[in-house]
Amino acid sequence: MRTGARVLSLLAAPLNGNVLRALESADRSLLELRRDLGQPPATTLRHYLRGLMELGVVERRQEPGFPGSVSYGITRPGRELLEVRSILERWLRAAPSGPISAESTAARTVTKALADGWSAGIVRALAARPFTLTELSKLIPQISYPTLERR
């Protein structure tokens, strides 16, 4: 998966962006994060945090002392990812059919479609100039015409 598509797929899950936003101003414990994010299940939040840590956008920090509490903090790549999220949110607000809330199901669907198009090379091609489906089909031969039309 291309990096751009991976980033968009990550941002398609609103909880990922919300975690980063919550950590933007200060490190937070799991309890504080849950409170700030509207009490998602702890196991769900841990799962998302683990994924964000694997990507290097969040880090787990062991606090000194006993019993040794843990906090989570955003890294420099995480701050850069927040910039991408802001751009994505502006793009969603400028949708031709009217603004799309970044927290909505529609935003998730649109973001996943954008990630899919990015991964297939469609977005990069269309960024250069408009193409007809026939032109895109010739430009990206590894994708069938019907699949290209759906995407």
Secondary structure by P-SEA (a helix, b strand, c coil): ccaaaaaaaaaccaaaaaaaaaaccccccaaaaaaaaccccaaaaaaaaaaaaaaccbbbbbbccccbbbbbbbcaaaaaaaaaaaaaaaaaaaccccccccccaaaaaaaaaaaaaaaaaaaaaaaaccccaaaaaaacccccaaaaaac
